[in-house]
Amino acid sequence: MPIDRAATLRNAEKLIRQGKLPDAITEYVRLIEDQPNDWNLQNSLGDLYSRAGQVDKAIAQYGQIADHLNEEGAGAKAAAVYKKILKLKPDHEHTLVQVSEILGNQGRYADARSHLNALIELRRTQGDTRGALQARVRLGSLDPEDYEGRLAAASARIDMGDNAGALEDLKQIAAELSEKGREPEAIEVLREAAKLNPDDDEVRGRLFDAYYSARDFGSAREVATTVEQFRLVAAALQSDGRADEALDALQHAAADNPGDGALGAEIARAYMAKGDLATAGQYLTAESAGDDPELLLTVADMRLRSEPFDEGVAIVRRLLDKDPLSRERIAQLGWDLAERAPGPGFQVIELAVEAAMSLADWPGAAAVLQEFVTRVPNHIPALMRLVEICVDGGLESTMFSAQGQLADAYIEAGAATEARFIAEDLVAREPWDRSNIERFRKTLVLLGEPDPDGLIASRLSGESPFTSTDLNGESLFDEVPAPPPPEPEPEPGEAEIEQLLAAVAAAEEVPKQAKKKRAVRRTDEEQQFAMSANAIDLDSILGDFEPPAPAAAGSEDAEVDLSISLDNLETPALPVPARAQESDLDTVFDGMRTQLAKRSGLDESEKDYKRGLALRAAGDIEGCIQALEKAARSPKLRFGTSWLIARLYRDRDRLPEALEWLERASNATAPNADESRQLLFELADALERAGEVARALAVCIEIQSDAGSYRDVDARIDRLTKVQAGS
């Protein structure tokens, strides 16, 4: 049967006023049993217990109420109830803990510390050392900004044997101090943490960062654990001029990481730079390098620095077998070695050249050898190889230069016979080039020729002409030299071509009649001064110049001073073409058909070229390129069309295709020297952008040798040379 709450409360009130507290307590107990969640009744019951002197029951009643309120989040109300307990029993341990917790959460740190200090003293008195330490931890952890208190709490954890908890506290404190810019204090905290656990990677890493930021590289090295950390210290020490300490740091890293081949290679390179190959060899071998191209290259570099060189050359061959595209770096290795040891250096260069040839990269192979002979002048085997590659790859302009260098090398070596053959070939090709004449003169002197200038003049005059061989192995001069071509006549239009075709068709119906060839009569004077079949017309080569003074009367031998003749060289004049012999009608018509066929092919190429330009103007770049590719089949249009295609690909960021067409243009005949240089300049730029440093450098050197300081080619050569050297 439910209790009448109001009646029971009135009865309890009467009993209290009558001083009958036990009876009143009984009534309140009955009410609470009926309504256990009525906390006001619970609090009143606690007060009755307190007035009746039943302290333990009062504390239990208050504690039940306060704990409930605290759990419900009503901290302020709970604190008020807890204080009732402390009035009854100031050393009530549970209440001291709970009150300090509530006050701490409210930010009332002074009041909380007061209660915690009382708790600490209580537990010490009771001999509860661990409990006192726990209270100290709580005391130090009250205020997050009280770092001294928090450090004291960490110390208390250590005293408790809770090193893991103390370590986490110290890490957190150090992080917060570092964020606030209090770096020295953070370092001290991290040091304490490192004492707790020297192997904690996080602590060591944060200590490293702190030391490194403070430029305390010695301390940073002591706490470094990873290879990257040791590398950072080494780099910083190196920049400070403390190279030995930097190398020592790397050696510490290698000791901790014996399987790191890249680190061993770095240390080996440092000792190689110091000339200590023995120590370098301790850190890196071909076996430890495995199949890593970078490490193998370093081992090869080490082995090629001292005799015997065979192992280094074998490693280079092994590397190229696995990765032919590494030939540029191999070439750089060979160039550097060649300056100390040309023989082994050339062996390495030959391997790089073979790798380029295996990919049909003739210009690349030639560029490798050109750089080699630049560093090692007059190296006959390298120059002979360069000439062979130029012939096989059709690199005519490079071949002429290589031939000149080879002839000079033969002259320097005293091999006059070989030098003379090459010198004659060069003079036959370019008799107006004074360097070719002078080179030929040197070979004659070396051979003991008593009158080299007279012999040269005789050869140039046609009495015993120079002959040359082109790349196809055919003589440049037929038995009867063909007359120089006349000035080209204006090309006929379509209407004229139609008329010409009609004339040919009509003429073919005319009966063929053989005509007797009429002998051409020559005057005695013409016969007297007619040139031999193989003669070179000096008038067309030397132009007008003041003749040397006549020899004295009665002198049989006349000395010819070539310096006078060649100093007055002018642009060669075209000789007047000889009158064509009469041919029969069939021959004439065959020639007309050939001319029309050639003209028809050219017309088609020109139409493709114009169509390509129109498509480009219309914005159809793909169609434009297709049309221009057809036009580029014509030799006459090949240079300009290929160049234009390369630029279109370049503008569309299609570098491989741009490179291909630039190289095609470079192999075509340029209309003038300026356009040729500009094309080569763009080719060098594209090669550099594509990462082909060696080829870009070779092209720049070619431009420089031809045009001197053309645009920024000097700066490019300097930059590319440094890139190849790895600086």
SULDAPE-V784414 format. One record per backbone hydrogen bond with DSSP energy under -1.0 kcal/mol. NH is the residue of the N-H (numbers start at 1). CO is the residue of the C=O. If there is no record, write none. Layout:
{{NH | CO} {NH | CO}}
//
This chain:
{{5 | 3} {8 | 4} {9 | 5} {10 | 6} {11 | 7} {12 | 8} {13 | 9} {14 | 10} {15 | 11} {16 | 12} {17 | 13} {18 | 14} {19 | 16} {20 | 15} {21 | 19} {24 | 20} {25 | 21} {26 | 22} {27 | 23} {28 | 24} {29 | 25} {30 | 26} {31 | 27} {32 | 28} {33 | 29} {34 | 30} {35 | 31} {38 | 35} {39 | 37} {42 | 38} {43 | 39} {44 | 40} {45 | 41} {46 | 42} {47 | 43} {48 | 44} {49 | 45} {50 | 46} {51 | 47} {52 | 48} {53 | 50} {54 | 49} {55 | 53} {58 | 54} {59 | 55} {60 | 56} {61 | 57} {62 | 58} {63 | 59} {64 | 60} {65 | 61} {66 | 62} {67 | 63} {68 | 64} {69 | 65} {70 | 66} {71 | 67} {72 | 68} {73 | 70} {74 | 69} {75 | 73} {78 | 74} {79 | 75} {80 | 76} {81 | 77} {82 | 78} {83 | 79} {85 | 81} {86 | 82} {87 | 83} {88 | 84} {89 | 85} {92 | 89} {96 | 92} {97 | 93} {98 | 94} {99 | 95} {100 | 96} {101 | 97} {102 | 98} {103 | 99} {104 | 100} {105 | 101} {106 | 102} {107 | 104} {108 | 103} {109 | 107} {112 | 108} {113 | 109} {114 | 110} {115 | 111} {116 | 112} {117 | 113} {118 | 114} {119 | 115} {120 | 116} {121 | 117} {122 | 118} {123 | 119} {124 | 120} {125 | 121} {126 | 122} {127 | 124} {128 | 123} {129 | 127} {132 | 128} {133 | 129} {134 | 130} {135 | 131} {136 | 132} {137 | 133} {138 | 134} {139 | 135} {140 | 136} {141 | 137} {146 | 143} {147 | 145} {150 | 146} {151 | 147} {152 | 148} {153 | 149} {154 | 150} {155 | 151} {156 | 152} {157 | 153} {158 | 154} {159 | 155} {160 | 156} {161 | 158} {162 | 157} {163 | 161} {166 | 162} {167 | 163} {168 | 164} {169 | 165} {170 | 166} {171 | 167} {172 | 168} {173 | 169} {174 | 170} {175 | 171} {176 | 172} {177 | 173} {178 | 174} {179 | 175} {180 | 176} {181 | 178} {182 | 177} {183 | 181} {186 | 182} {187 | 183} {188 | 184} {189 | 185} {190 | 186} {191 | 187} {192 | 188} {193 | 189} {194 | 190} {195 | 191} {196 | 192} {197 | 193} {200 | 197} {204 | 200} {205 | 201} {206 | 202} {207 | 203} {208 | 204} {209 | 205} {210 | 206} {211 | 207} {212 | 208} {213 | 209} {214 | 210} {215 | 212} {216 | 211} {217 | 215} {220 | 216} {221 | 217} {222 | 218} {223 | 219} {230 | 226} {231 | 227} {232 | 228} {233 | 229} {234 | 230} {235 | 231} {236 | 232} {237 | 233} {238 | 234} {239 | 235} {240 | 236} {241 | 238} {242 | 237} {246 | 242} {247 | 243} {248 | 244} {249 | 245} {250 | 246} {251 | 247} {252 | 248} {253 | 249} {254 | 250} {255 | 251} {256 | 252} {257 | 253} {260 | 257} {261 | 259} {264 | 260} {265 | 261} {266 | 262} {267 | 263} {268 | 264} {269 | 265} {270 | 266} {271 | 267} {272 | 268} {273 | 269} {274 | 270} {275 | 272} {276 | 271} {277 | 275} {280 | 276} {281 | 277} {283 | 280} {289 | 285} {292 | 289} {296 | 292} {297 | 293} {298 | 294} {299 | 295} {300 | 296} {301 | 297} {302 | 298} {303 | 299} {304 | 300} {305 | 302} {313 | 309} {314 | 310} {315 | 311} {316 | 312} {317 | 313} {318 | 314} {319 | 315} {320 | 316} {321 | 317} {322 | 318} {323 | 319} {326 | 323} {327 | 324} {330 | 326} {331 | 327} {332 | 328} {333 | 329} {334 | 330} {335 | 331} {336 | 332} {337 | 333} {338 | 334} {339 | 335} {340 | 337} {341 | 337} {345 | 341} {346 | 342} {347 | 343} {348 | 344} {349 | 345} {350 | 346} {351 | 347} {352 | 348} {353 | 349} {354 | 350} {355 | 351} {356 | 352} {357 | 353} {358 | 354} {360 | 357} {361 | 356} {362 | 360} {365 | 361} {366 | 362} {367 | 363} {368 | 364} {369 | 365} {370 | 366} {371 | 367} {372 | 368} {373 | 369} {374 | 370} {375 | 371} {376 | 372} {380 | 378} {383 | 379} {384 | 380} {385 | 381} {386 | 382} {387 | 383} {388 | 384} {389 | 385} {390 | 386} {391 | 387} {392 | 388} {393 | 389} {395 | 390} {396 | 394} {399 | 395} {400 | 396} {401 | 397} {402 | 398} {403 | 399} {404 | 400} {405 | 401} {406 | 402} {407 | 403} {408 | 404} {409 | 405} {410 | 406} {411 | 407} {412 | 408} {413 | 409} {415 | 410} {416 | 414} {419 | 415} {420 | 416} {421 | 417} {422 | 418} {423 | 419} {424 | 420} {425 | 421} {426 | 422} {427 | 423} {428 | 424} {429 | 425} {430 | 426} {433 | 430} {437 | 433} {438 | 434} {439 | 435} {440 | 436} {441 | 437} {442 | 438} {443 | 439} {444 | 440} {445 | 441} {446 | 442} {447 | 443} {448 | 445} {449 | 444} {455 | 451} {456 | 452} {457 | 453} {458 | 454} {459 | 455} {460 | 456} {461 | 457} {463 | 458} {470 | 474} {473 | 470} {476 | 468} {497 | 493} {498 | 494} {499 | 495} {500 | 496} {501 | 497} {502 | 498} {503 | 499} {504 | 500} {505 | 501} {506 | 502} {507 | 503} {508 | 504} {509 | 506} {510 | 507} {527 | 523} {528 | 524} {529 | 525} {535 | 532} {541 | 537} {542 | 538} {543 | 539} {555 | 552} {565 | 561} {566 | 562} {567 | 563} {569 | 566} {588 | 584} {589 | 585} {590 | 586} {591 | 587} {592 | 588} {593 | 589} {594 | 590} {595 | 591} {596 | 592} {597 | 593} {598 | 594} {599 | 595} {600 | 596} {601 | 597} {602 | 598} {603 | 599} {604 | 600} {605 | 601} {606 | 602} {607 | 603} {608 | 604} {609 | 605} {610 | 606} {611 | 607} {612 | 608} {613 | 609} {614 | 610} {615 | 611} {616 | 612} {617 | 613} {618 | 614} {619 | 616} {620 | 615} {621 | 619} {624 | 620} {625 | 621} {626 | 622} {627 | 623} {628 | 624} {629 | 625} {630 | 626} {631 | 627} {632 | 628} {633 | 630} {634 | 631} {638 | 634} {641 | 637} {642 | 638} {643 | 639} {644 | 640} {645 | 641} {646 | 642} {647 | 643} {648 | 644} {649 | 645} {650 | 646} {651 | 647} {653 | 650} {654 | 649} {658 | 654} {659 | 655} {660 | 656} {661 | 657} {662 | 658} {663 | 659} {664 | 660} {665 | 661} {666 | 662} {667 | 663} {668 | 665} {676 | 672} {677 | 673} {678 | 674} {679 | 675} {680 | 676} {681 | 677} {682 | 678} {683 | 679} {684 | 680} {685 | 681} {686 | 682} {687 | 683} {688 | 684} {689 | 685} {690 | 686} {691 | 688} {692 | 687} {693 | 691} {696 | 692} {697 | 693} {698 | 694} {699 | 695} {700 | 696} {701 | 697} {702 | 698} {703 | 699} {704 | 700} {705 | 701} {706 | 702} {707 | 703} {708 | 704} {710 | 708} {713 | 710} {716 | 712} {717 | 713} {718 | 714} {719 | 715} {720 | 716} {721 | 717} {722 | 718} {723 | 719} {724 | 720} {725 | 721} {727 | 722}}
//
